[in-house]
Amino acid sequence: MRVIAVSTLRDFWERHPDAEQPLKAWYAEATSATWTQPADIKVQYRSASVLQNRRVVFNIKGDDCRLIVAVAYKLQIVCVKFAGTHKEYGAVDAKTVEMA
């Protein structure tokens, strides 16, 4: 998979350095994956939540952080839409959030 908007991940781990390694690990796993459908993600990440609009929510760092992405399965692209703490996640709509 090709991951777009890595800067969103970087911005988050610069504010929360303890999330840097877990996010880098997720990035490495995502870029080496070939997800063709939501079930492929669920095999690799059992705690991931698959939403409408091709959105997926990943629990990062033992559920301290949340990562919301949109997946274009045919194009093999993952677009990062949100990276935040559990509290910040509670304040957004995972189905529509876009990072500025």
Biopython code that builds the backbone (N, CA, C, O; Angstrom):
import numpy as np
from Bio.PDB.StructureBuilder import StructureBuilder

atoms = [
    (1, "MET", "N", (0.845, -1.173, 0.000)),
    (1, "MET", "CA", (0.000, 0.000, 0.000)),
    (1, "MET", "C", (0.896, 1.244, 0.000)),
    (1, "MET", "O", (1.979, 1.260, 0.584)),
    (2, "ARG", "N", (0.414, 2.254, -0.659)),
    (2, "ARG", "CA", (1.099, 3.547, -0.636)),
    (2, "ARG", "C", (0.367, 4.417, 0.382)),
    (2, "ARG", "O", (-0.850, 4.583, 0.296)),
    (3, "VAL", "N", (1.097, 4.969, 1.336)),
    (3, "VAL", "CA", (0.496, 5.788, 2.392)),
    (3, "VAL", "C", (0.703, 7.257, 2.055)),
    (3, "VAL", "O", (1.826, 7.724, 1.867)),
    (4, "ILE", "N", (-0.421, 7.971, 1.985)),
    (4, "ILE", "CA", (-0.401, 9.411, 1.685)),
    (4, "ILE", "C", (-0.667, 10.188, 2.963)),
    (4, "ILE", "O", (-1.439, 9.765, 3.824)),
    (5, "ALA", "N", (-0.012, 11.325, 3.062)),
    (5, "ALA", "CA", (-0.155, 12.250, 4.197)),
    (5, "ALA", "C", (0.614, 11.753, 5.423)),
    (5, "ALA", "O", (0.125, 11.815, 6.551)),
    (6, "VAL", "N", (1.821, 11.261, 5.173)),
    (6, "VAL", "CA", (2.690, 10.841, 6.267)),
    (6, "VAL", "C", (2.993, 12.024, 7.176)),
    (6, "VAL", "O", (3.295, 11.837, 8.355)),
    (7, "SER", "N", (2.915, 13.233, 6.645)),
    (7, "SER", "CA", (3.161, 14.427, 7.463)),
    (7, "SER", "C", (2.177, 14.520, 8.623)),
    (7, "SER", "O", (2.514, 15.062, 9.675)),
    (8, "THR", "N", (0.975, 14.000, 8.444)),
    (8, "THR", "CA", (-0.010, 13.984, 9.530)),
    (8, "THR", "C", (0.490, 13.104, 10.668)),
    (8, "THR", "O", (0.342, 13.457, 11.838)),
    (9, "LEU", "N", (1.076, 11.970, 10.333)),
    (9, "LEU", "CA", (1.653, 11.099, 11.356)),
    (9, "LEU", "C", (2.814, 11.798, 12.051)),
    (9, "LEU", "O", (2.921, 11.784, 13.277)),
    (10, "ARG", "N", (3.682, 12.411, 11.249)),
    (10, "ARG", "CA", (4.859, 13.102, 11.797)),
    (10, "ARG", "C", (4.443, 14.244, 12.726)),
    (10, "ARG", "O", (5.007, 14.409, 13.808)),
    (11, "ASP", "N", (3.460, 15.021, 12.301)),
    (11, "ASP", "CA", (2.982, 16.126, 13.145)),
    (11, "ASP", "C", (2.485, 15.608, 14.489)),
    (11, "ASP", "O", (2.732, 16.216, 15.531)),
    (12, "PHE", "N", (1.783, 14.477, 14.455)),
    (12, "PHE", "CA", (1.257, 13.925, 15.701)),
    (12, "PHE", "C", (2.375, 13.432, 16.604)),
    (12, "PHE", "O", (2.374, 13.727, 17.799)),
    (13, "TRP", "N", (3.346, 12.674, 16.048)),
    (13, "TRP", "CA", (4.378, 12.154, 16.936)),
    (13, "TRP", "C", (5.343, 13.231, 17.409)),
    (13, "TRP", "O", (6.030, 13.036, 18.411)),
    (14, "GLU", "N", (5.412, 14.359, 16.718)),
    (14, "GLU", "CA", (6.223, 15.469, 17.234)),
    (14, "GLU", "C", (5.576, 16.068, 18.480)),
    (14, "GLU", "O", (6.274, 16.552, 19.371)),
    (15, "ARG", "N", (4.256, 16.038, 18.545)),
    (15, "ARG", "CA", (3.546, 16.511, 19.743)),
    (15, "ARG", "C", (3.463, 15.434, 20.816)),
    (15, "ARG", "O", (3.343, 15.743, 22.002)),
    (16, "HIS", "N", (3.527, 14.158, 20.400)),
    (16, "HIS", "CA", (3.418, 13.007, 21.304)),
    (16, "HIS", "C", (4.528, 12.017, 20.970)),
    (16, "HIS", "O", (4.284, 11.006, 20.311)),
    (17, "PRO", "N", (5.758, 12.307, 21.428)),
    (17, "PRO", "CA", (6.913, 11.483, 21.053)),
    (17, "PRO", "C", (6.761, 9.997, 21.383)),
    (17, "PRO", "O", (7.362, 9.161, 20.709)),
    (18, "ASP", "N", (5.984, 9.655, 22.389)),
    (18, "ASP", "CA", (5.805, 8.250, 22.741)),
    (18, "ASP", "C", (5.011, 7.483, 21.679)),
    (18, "ASP", "O", (4.991, 6.252, 21.693)),
    (19, "ALA", "N", (4.360, 8.197, 20.765)),
    (19, "ALA", "CA", (3.600, 7.548, 19.686)),
    (19, "ALA", "C", (4.442, 7.354, 18.425)),
    (19, "ALA", "O", (3.984, 6.725, 17.471)),
    (20, "GLU", "N", (5.662, 7.884, 18.409)),
    (20, "GLU", "CA", (6.469, 7.817, 17.187)),
    (20, "GLU", "C", (6.744, 6.379, 16.752)),
    (20, "GLU", "O", (6.478, 6.030, 15.602)),
    (21, "GLN", "N", (7.260, 5.552, 17.628)),
    (21, "GLN", "CA", (7.598, 4.180, 17.224)),
    (21, "GLN", "C", (6.371, 3.357, 16.842)),
    (21, "GLN", "O", (6.415, 2.642, 15.840)),
    (22, "PRO", "N", (5.266, 3.430, 17.609)),
    (22, "PRO", "CA", (4.080, 2.681, 17.175)),
    (22, "PRO", "C", (3.553, 3.146, 15.814)),
    (22, "PRO", "O", (3.104, 2.319, 15.021)),
    (23, "LEU", "N", (3.598, 4.448, 15.531)),
    (23, "LEU", "CA", (3.136, 4.939, 14.233)),
    (23, "LEU", "C", (4.089, 4.530, 13.114)),
    (23, "LEU", "O", (3.648, 4.193, 12.016)),
    (24, "LYS", "N", (5.376, 4.557, 13.383)),
    (24, "LYS", "CA", (6.340, 4.103, 12.384)),
    (24, "LYS", "C", (6.163, 2.610, 12.115)),
    (24, "LYS", "O", (6.312, 2.163, 10.978)),
    (25, "ALA", "N", (5.850, 1.845, 13.145)),
    (25, "ALA", "CA", (5.611, 0.409, 12.962)),
    (25, "ALA", "C", (4.361, 0.196, 12.112)),
    (25, "ALA", "O", (4.365, -0.642, 11.211)),
    (26, "TRP", "N", (3.281, 0.952, 12.391)),
    (26, "TRP", "CA", (2.067, 0.836, 11.576)),
    (26, "TRP", "C", (2.384, 1.199, 10.124)),
    (26, "TRP", "O", (1.949, 0.508, 9.203)),
    (27, "TYR", "N", (3.136, 2.274, 9.919)),
    (27, "TYR", "CA", (3.493, 2.712, 8.568)),
    (27, "TYR", "C", (4.258, 1.611, 7.825)),
    (27, "TYR", "O", (3.958, 1.314, 6.669)),
    (28, "ALA", "N", (5.229, 1.020, 8.485)),
    (28, "ALA", "CA", (6.020, -0.048, 7.855)),
    (28, "ALA", "C", (5.133, -1.238, 7.484)),
    (28, "ALA", "O", (5.285, -1.823, 6.411)),
    (29, "GLU", "N", (4.217, -1.585, 8.370)),
    (29, "GLU", "CA", (3.317, -2.700, 8.087)),
    (29, "GLU", "C", (2.353, -2.354, 6.946)),
    (29, "GLU", "O", (2.095, -3.180, 6.071)),
    (30, "ALA", "N", (1.829, -1.134, 6.964)),
    (30, "ALA", "CA", (0.873, -0.724, 5.925)),
    (30, "ALA", "C", (1.546, -0.652, 4.558)),
    (30, "ALA", "O", (0.957, -1.075, 3.563)),
    (31, "THR", "N", (2.755, -0.130, 4.493)),
    (31, "THR", "CA", (3.416, 0.005, 3.192)),
    (31, "THR", "C", (3.845, -1.342, 2.617)),
    (31, "THR", "O", (4.060, -1.459, 1.411)),
    (32, "SER", "N", (3.969, -2.345, 3.458)),
    (32, "SER", "CA", (4.328, -3.666, 2.932)),
    (32, "SER", "C", (3.092, -4.544, 2.707)),
    (32, "SER", "O", (3.212, -5.665, 2.214)),
    (33, "ALA", "N", (1.918, -4.047, 3.061)),
    (33, "ALA", "CA", (0.680, -4.823, 2.924)),
    (33, "ALA", "C", (0.090, -4.686, 1.518)),
    (33, "ALA", "O", (0.410, -3.761, 0.772)),
    (34, "THR", "N", (-0.769, -5.623, 1.192)),
    (34, "THR", "CA", (-1.563, -5.570, -0.039)),
    (34, "THR", "C", (-3.005, -5.860, 0.369)),
    (34, "THR", "O", (-3.465, -7.000, 0.306)),
    (35, "TRP", "N", (-3.706, -4.814, 0.786)),
    (35, "TRP", "CA", (-5.089, -4.975, 1.219)),
    (35, "TRP", "C", (-6.002, -4.808, 0.014)),
    (35, "TRP", "O", (-5.961, -3.777, -0.657)),
    (36, "THR", "N", (-6.816, -5.802, -0.261)),
    (36, "THR", "CA", (-7.740, -5.735, -1.391)),
    (36, "THR", "C", (-9.185, -5.576, -0.954)),
    (36, "THR", "O", (-10.070, -5.333, -1.775)),
    (37, "GLN", "N", (-9.420, -5.718, 0.358)),
    (37, "GLN", "CA", (-10.757, -5.579, 0.919)),
    (37, "GLN", "C", (-10.629, -5.366, 2.428)),
    (37, "GLN", "O", (-9.580, -5.656, 3.002)),
    (38, "PRO", "N", (-11.671, -4.871, 3.069)),
    (38, "PRO", "CA", (-11.604, -4.635, 4.517)),
    (38, "PRO", "C", (-11.223, -5.877, 5.328)),
    (38, "PRO", "O", (-10.550, -5.764, 6.353)),
    (39, "ALA", "N", (-11.646, -7.042, 4.881)),
    (39, "ALA", "CA", (-11.321, -8.270, 5.610)),
    (39, "ALA", "C", (-9.814, -8.494, 5.711)),
    (39, "ALA", "O", (-9.341, -9.075, 6.688)),
    (40, "ASP", "N", (-9.062, -8.044, 4.721)),
    (40, "ASP", "CA", (-7.599, -8.175, 4.759)),
    (40, "ASP", "C", (-7.018, -7.377, 5.919)),
    (40, "ASP", "O", (-6.088, -7.822, 6.590)),
    (41, "ILE", "N", (-7.573, -6.205, 6.143)),
    (41, "ILE", "CA", (-7.104, -5.369, 7.254)),
    (41, "ILE", "C", (-7.458, -6.044, 8.576)),
    (41, "ILE", "O", (-6.638, -6.084, 9.494)),
    (42, "LYS", "N", (-8.679, -6.575, 8.674)),
    (42, "LYS", "CA", (-9.117, -7.213, 9.915)),
    (42, "LYS", "C", (-8.275, -8.438, 10.256)),
    (42, "LYS", "O", (-8.100, -8.756, 11.433)),
    (43, "VAL", "N", (-7.754, -9.129, 9.250)),
    (43, "VAL", "CA", (-6.868, -10.262, 9.521)),
    (43, "VAL", "C", (-5.591, -9.772, 10.198)),
    (43, "VAL", "O", (-5.101, -10.397, 11.139)),
    (44, "GLN", "N", (-5.060, -8.663, 9.720)),
    (44, "GLN", "CA", (-3.807, -8.127, 10.250)),
    (44, "GLN", "C", (-4.016, -7.324, 11.528)),
    (44, "GLN", "O", (-3.168, -7.344, 12.420)),
    (45, "TYR", "N", (-5.137, -6.619, 11.621)),
    (45, "TYR", "CA", (-5.438, -5.762, 12.769)),
    (45, "TYR", "C", (-6.840, -6.092, 13.273)),
    (45, "TYR", "O", (-7.819, -5.488, 12.835)),
    (46, "ARG", "N", (-6.932, -7.030, 14.172)),
    (46, "ARG", "CA", (-8.234, -7.483, 14.661)),
    (46, "ARG", "C", (-9.021, -6.377, 15.344)),
    (46, "ARG", "O", (-10.251, -6.383, 15.306)),
    (47, "SER", "N", (-8.328, -5.420, 15.970)),
    (47, "SER", "CA", (-9.035, -4.356, 16.690)),
    (47, "SER", "C", (-9.404, -3.172, 15.794)),
    (47, "SER", "O", (-10.039, -2.225, 16.258)),
    (48, "ALA", "N", (-9.018, -3.215, 14.527)),
    (48, "ALA", "CA", (-9.372, -2.120, 13.606)),
    (48, "ALA", "C", (-10.884, -2.097, 13.409)),
    (48, "ALA", "O", (-11.542, -3.137, 13.391)),
    (49, "SER", "N", (-11.418, -0.889, 13.261)),
    (49, "SER", "CA", (-12.849, -0.722, 13.007)),
    (49, "SER", "C", (-13.029, -0.269, 11.564)),
    (49, "SER", "O", (-12.488, 0.757, 11.152)),
    (50, "VAL", "N", (-13.783, -1.033, 10.814)),
    (50, "VAL", "CA", (-14.062, -0.694, 9.423)),
    (50, "VAL", "C", (-15.372, 0.086, 9.395)),
    (50, "VAL", "O", (-16.405, -0.391, 9.866)),
    (51, "LEU", "N", (-15.311, 1.296, 8.833)),
    (51, "LEU", "CA", (-16.472, 2.174, 8.766)),
    (51, "LEU", "C", (-16.928, 2.337, 7.322)),
    (51, "LEU", "O", (-16.332, 1.775, 6.403)),
    (52, "GLN", "N", (-17.993, 3.113, 7.132)),
    (52, "GLN", "CA", (-18.415, 3.418, 5.767)),
    (52, "GLN", "C", (-17.431, 4.400, 5.136)),
    (52, "GLN", "O", (-16.524, 4.898, 5.803)),
    (53, "ASN", "N", (-17.615, 4.668, 3.865)),
    (53, "ASN", "CA", (-16.738, 5.574, 3.112)),
    (53, "ASN", "C", (-15.301, 5.079, 3.043)),
    (53, "ASN", "O", (-14.370, 5.882, 2.969)),
    (54, "ARG", "N", (-15.110, 3.738, 3.067)),
    (54, "ARG", "CA", (-13.771, 3.126, 2.998)),
    (54, "ARG", "C", (-12.875, 3.557, 4.153)),
    (54, "ARG", "O", (-11.653, 3.453, 4.050)),
    (55, "ARG", "N", (-13.449, 4.033, 5.237)),
    (55, "ARG", "CA", (-12.661, 4.470, 6.395)),
    (55, "ARG", "C", (-12.347, 3.301, 7.319)),
    (55, "ARG", "O", (-13.141, 2.374, 7.481)),
    (56, "VAL", "N", (-11.163, 3.376, 7.919)),
    (56, "VAL", "CA", (-10.745, 2.381, 8.900)),
    (56, "VAL", "C", (-10.112, 3.131, 10.072)),
    (56, "VAL", "O", (-9.352, 4.079, 9.879)),
    (57, "VAL", "N", (-10.436, 2.693, 11.286)),
    (57, "VAL", "CA", (-9.860, 3.275, 12.498)),
    (57, "VAL", "C", (-8.934, 2.233, 13.118)),
    (57, "VAL", "O", (-9.335, 1.101, 13.386)),
    (58, "PHE", "N", (-7.687, 2.643, 13.338)),
    (58, "PHE", "CA", (-6.694, 1.773, 13.971)),
    (58, "PHE", "C", (-6.427, 2.265, 15.386)),
    (58, "PHE", "O", (-6.348, 3.470, 15.629)),
    (59, "ASN", "N", (-6.292, 1.336, 16.309)),
    (59, "ASN", "CA", (-5.860, 1.649, 17.667)),
    (59, "ASN", "C", (-4.337, 1.586, 17.661)),
    (59, "ASN", "O", (-3.742, 0.585, 17.263)),
    (60, "ILE", "N", (-3.726, 2.664, 18.106)),
    (60, "ILE", "CA", (-2.265, 2.762, 18.104)),
    (60, "ILE", "C", (-1.789, 2.924, 19.544)),
    (60, "ILE", "O", (-2.423, 3.606, 20.348)),
    (61, "LYS", "N", (-0.693, 2.302, 19.846)),
    (61, "LYS", "CA", (-0.084, 2.405, 21.167)),
    (61, "LYS", "C", (-1.045, 1.954, 22.260)),
    (61, "LYS", "O", (-1.321, 2.682, 23.213)),
    (62, "GLY", "N", (-1.542, 0.740, 22.095)),
    (62, "GLY", "CA", (-2.424, 0.175, 23.110)),
    (62, "GLY", "C", (-3.707, 0.953, 23.299)),
    (62, "GLY", "O", (-4.220, 1.042, 24.415)),
    (63, "ASP", "N", (-4.231, 1.517, 22.229)),
    (63, "ASP", "CA", (-5.485, 2.273, 22.235)),
    (63, "ASP", "C", (-5.336, 3.664, 22.860)),
    (63, "ASP", "O", (-6.340, 4.324, 23.127)),
    (64, "ASP", "N", (-4.105, 4.116, 23.096)),
    (64, "ASP", "CA", (-3.907, 5.493, 23.571)),
    (64, "ASP", "C", (-4.163, 6.482, 22.446)),
    (64, "ASP", "O", (-4.586, 7.612, 22.686)),
    (65, "CYS", "N", (-3.906, 6.052, 21.220)),
    (65, "CYS", "CA", (-4.033, 6.921, 20.050)),
    (65, "CYS", "C", (-4.919, 6.247, 19.015)),
    (65, "CYS", "O", (-5.065, 5.025, 18.990)),
    (66, "ARG", "N", (-5.503, 7.075, 18.165)),
    (66, "ARG", "CA", (-6.345, 6.565, 17.092)),
    (66, "ARG", "C", (-5.846, 7.119, 15.773)),
    (66, "ARG", "O", (-5.391, 8.260, 15.687)),
    (67, "LEU", "N", (-5.940, 6.297, 14.761)),
    (67, "LEU", "CA", (-5.539, 6.663, 13.422)),
    (67, "LEU", "C", (-6.708, 6.350, 12.500)),
    (67, "LEU", "O", (-7.186, 5.216, 12.457)),
    (68, "ILE", "N", (-7.167, 7.357, 11.763)),
    (68, "ILE", "CA", (-8.263, 7.161, 10.809)),
    (68, "ILE", "C", (-7.690, 7.319, 9.417)),
    (68, "ILE", "O", (-7.014, 8.301, 9.112)),
    (69, "VAL", "N", (-7.970, 6.341, 8.582)),
    (69, "VAL", "CA", (-7.492, 6.376, 7.193)),
    (69, "VAL", "C", (-8.654, 6.075, 6.257)),
    (69, "VAL", "O", (-9.666, 5.501, 6.657)),
    (70, "ALA", "N", (-8.485, 6.476, 5.004)),
    (70, "ALA", "CA", (-9.384, 6.067, 3.929)),
    (70, "ALA", "C", (-8.566, 5.176, 3.013)),
    (70, "ALA", "O", (-7.427, 5.500, 2.677)),
    (71, "VAL", "N", (-9.143, 4.058, 2.608)),
    (71, "VAL", "CA", (-8.411, 3.087, 1.808)),
    (71, "VAL", "C", (-9.025, 2.977, 0.413)),
    (71, "VAL", "O", (-10.222, 2.734, 0.259)),
    (72, "ALA", "N", (-8.178, 3.162, -0.594)),
    (72, "ALA", "CA", (-8.576, 2.924, -1.985)),
    (72, "ALA", "C", (-7.963, 1.583, -2.366)),
    (72, "ALA", "O", (-6.816, 1.510, -2.808)),
    (73, "TYR", "N", (-8.740, 0.532, -2.187)),
    (73, "TYR", "CA", (-8.218, -0.827, -2.350)),
    (73, "TYR", "C", (-7.700, -1.103, -3.758)),
    (73, "TYR", "O", (-6.628, -1.688, -3.912)),
    (74, "LYS", "N", (-8.435, -0.696, -4.779)),
    (74, "LYS", "CA", (-8.013, -0.967, -6.155)),
    (74, "LYS", "C", (-6.744, -0.220, -6.515)),
    (74, "LYS", "O", (-5.915, -0.731, -7.267)),
    (75, "LEU", "N", (-6.585, 0.990, -5.984)),
    (75, "LEU", "CA", (-5.392, 1.791, -6.264)),
    (75, "LEU", "C", (-4.237, 1.481, -5.311)),
    (75, "LEU", "O", (-3.107, 1.920, -5.528)),
    (76, "GLN", "N", (-4.533, 0.718, -4.250)),
    (76, "GLN", "CA", (-3.535, 0.381, -3.239)),
    (76, "GLN", "C", (-2.992, 1.634, -2.536)),
    (76, "GLN", "O", (-1.785, 1.785, -2.345)),
    (77, "ILE", "N", (-3.913, 2.522, -2.160)),
    (77, "ILE", "CA", (-3.545, 3.770, -1.490)),
    (77, "ILE", "C", (-4.268, 3.871, -0.156)),
    (77, "ILE", "O", (-5.460, 3.579, -0.060)),
    (78, "VAL", "N", (-3.541, 4.284, 0.865)),
    (78, "VAL", "CA", (-4.096, 4.573, 2.184)),
    (78, "VAL", "C", (-3.861, 6.054, 2.432)),
    (78, "VAL", "O", (-2.720, 6.515, 2.399)),
    (79, "CYS", "N", (-4.922, 6.797, 2.679)),
    (79, "CYS", "CA", (-4.803, 8.229, 2.938)),
    (79, "CYS", "C", (-5.105, 8.500, 4.406)),
    (79, "CYS", "O", (-6.203, 8.221, 4.888)),
    (80, "VAL", "N", (-4.123, 9.046, 5.107)),
    (80, "VAL", "CA", (-4.293, 9.352, 6.524)),
    (80, "VAL", "C", (-5.214, 10.562, 6.659)),
    (80, "VAL", "O", (-4.950, 11.625, 6.096)),
    (81, "LYS", "N", (-6.294, 10.384, 7.410)),
    (81, "LYS", "CA", (-7.279, 11.441, 7.608)),
    (81, "LYS", "C", (-7.178, 12.083, 8.983)),
    (81, "LYS", "O", (-7.524, 13.252, 9.155)),
    (82, "PHE", "N", (-6.700, 11.313, 9.969)),
    (82, "PHE", "CA", (-6.653, 11.822, 11.347)),
    (82, "PHE", "C", (-5.691, 10.977, 12.160)),
    (82, "PHE", "O", (-5.664, 9.753, 12.035)),
    (83, "ALA", "N", (-4.910, 11.633, 12.986)),
    (83, "ALA", "CA", (-4.101, 10.968, 14.007)),
    (83, "ALA", "C", (-4.270, 11.783, 15.275)),
    (83, "ALA", "O", (-4.018, 12.988, 15.281)),
    (84, "GLY", "N", (-4.692, 11.138, 16.340)),
    (84, "GLY", "CA", (-4.920, 11.884, 17.569)),
    (84, "GLY", "C", (-4.997, 10.984, 18.782)),
    (84, "GLY", "O", (-4.969, 9.757, 18.684)),
    (85, "THR", "N", (-5.093, 11.630, 19.922)),
    (85, "THR", "CA", (-5.252, 10.887, 21.164)),
    (85, "THR", "C", (-6.659, 10.319, 21.219)),
    (85, "THR", "O", (-7.524, 10.682, 20.423)),
    (86, "HIS", "N", (-6.868, 9.439, 22.154)),
    (86, "HIS", "CA", (-8.205, 8.866, 22.330)),
    (86, "HIS", "C", (-9.218, 9.982, 22.607)),
    (86, "HIS", "O", (-10.339, 9.951, 22.098)),
    (87, "LYS", "N", (-8.819, 10.953, 23.405)),
    (87, "LYS", "CA", (-9.706, 12.086, 23.734)),
    (87, "LYS", "C", (-10.005, 12.922, 22.487)),
    (87, "LYS", "O", (-11.155, 13.297, 22.257)),
    (88, "GLU", "N", (-8.976, 13.219, 21.678)),
    (88, "GLU", "CA", (-9.183, 13.990, 20.445)),
    (88, "GLU", "C", (-10.084, 13.235, 19.475)),
    (88, "GLU", "O", (-10.908, 13.832, 18.782)),
    (89, "TYR", "N", (-9.918, 11.925, 19.434)),
    (89, "TYR", "CA", (-10.751, 11.089, 18.567)),
    (89, "TYR", "C", (-12.223, 11.220, 18.946)),
    (89, "TYR", "O", (-13.097, 11.218, 18.079)),
    (90, "GLY", "N", (-12.492, 11.332, 20.236)),
    (90, "GLY", "CA", (-13.869, 11.462, 20.700)),
    (90, "GLY", "C", (-14.550, 12.729, 20.235)),
    (90, "GLY", "O", (-15.777, 12.827, 20.276)),
    (91, "ALA", "N", (-13.765, 13.707, 19.791)),
    (91, "ALA", "CA", (-14.322, 14.996, 19.375)),
    (91, "ALA", "C", (-14.507, 15.113, 17.863)),
    (91, "ALA", "O", (-14.932, 16.162, 17.379)),
    (92, "VAL", "N", (-14.197, 14.054, 17.107)),
    (92, "VAL", "CA", (-14.321, 14.118, 15.647)),
    (92, "VAL", "C", (-15.313, 13.069, 15.155)),
    (92, "VAL", "O", (-15.647, 12.122, 15.867)),
    (93, "ASP", "N", (-15.770, 13.259, 13.933)),
    (93, "ASP", "CA", (-16.604, 12.260, 13.285)),
    (93, "ASP", "C", (-15.695, 11.445, 12.365)),
    (93, "ASP", "O", (-15.229, 11.938, 11.338)),
    (94, "ALA", "N", (-15.454, 10.209, 12.744)),
    (94, "ALA", "CA", (-14.499, 9.364, 12.004)),
    (94, "ALA", "C", (-14.911, 9.145, 10.556)),
    (94, "ALA", "O", (-14.068, 8.841, 9.712)),
    (95, "LYS", "N", (-16.191, 9.294, 10.261)),
    (95, "LYS", "CA", (-16.680, 9.065, 8.903)),
    (95, "LYS", "C", (-16.408, 10.227, 7.957)),
    (95, "LYS", "O", (-16.445, 10.064, 6.738)),
    (96, "THR", "N", (-16.131, 11.419, 8.532)),
    (96, "THR", "CA", (-15.984, 12.597, 7.677)),
    (96, "THR", "C", (-14.725, 13.424, 7.961)),
    (96, "THR", "O", (-14.414, 14.326, 7.183)),
    (97, "VAL", "N", (-14.008, 13.155, 9.022)),
    (97, "VAL", "CA", (-12.874, 14.002, 9.419)),
    (97, "VAL", "C", (-11.838, 14.088, 8.301)),
    (97, "VAL", "O", (-11.562, 13.105, 7.613)),
    (98, "GLU", "N", (-11.286, 15.254, 8.138)),
    (98, "GLU", "CA", (-10.193, 15.523, 7.197)),
    (98, "GLU", "C", (-9.159, 16.369, 7.928)),
    (98, "GLU", "O", (-9.516, 17.337, 8.599)),
    (99, "MET", "N", (-7.904, 16.020, 7.808)),
    (99, "MET", "CA", (-6.857, 16.851, 8.408)),
    (99, "MET", "C", (-6.583, 18.016, 7.492)),
    (99, "MET", "O", (-6.592, 17.876, 6.269)),
    (100, "ALA", "N", (-6.340, 19.159, 8.084)),
    (100, "ALA", "CA", (-6.063, 20.365, 7.283)),
    (100, "ALA", "C", (-4.613, 20.412, 6.858)),
    (100, "ALA", "O", (-4.199, 21.352, 6.180)),
]
sb = StructureBuilder()
sb.init_structure("model")
sb.init_model(0)
sb.init_chain("A")
sb.init_seg("    ")
for serial, (resi, resn, name, xyz) in enumerate(atoms, 1):
    if name == "N":
        sb.init_residue(resn, " ", resi, " ")
    sb.init_atom(name, np.array(xyz, "f"), 0.0, 1.0, " ", f" {name:<3s}", serial, name[0])
structure = sb.get_structure()
